[in-house]
Amino acid sequence: MSAELNQLMLEHEEYLESALEDMEFGALLTDDQVACIRQACGKPKQRKNETLTALFNDFGTIFRSQA
């Protein structure tokens, strides 16, 4: 493993540890801290595509009203 990659992994671990400590002590977590914890658990947040959501809602409205 390259030294640069190793350094990045260490920095990520330190950030994760800091986020977990903040969580343990009841501090409000930033979005970045939550994303880091979710990534470490293998559960990244699924973001909704607002454009597609609106499009599907419109299709539902159109086709329901014609039925």
Secondary structure, 3 states (H helix, E strand, C coil): CCHHHHHHHHHHHHHHHHHHHHHHCCCCCCHHHHHHHHHHCCCCCCCCCHHHHHHHHHHHHHHHHHC
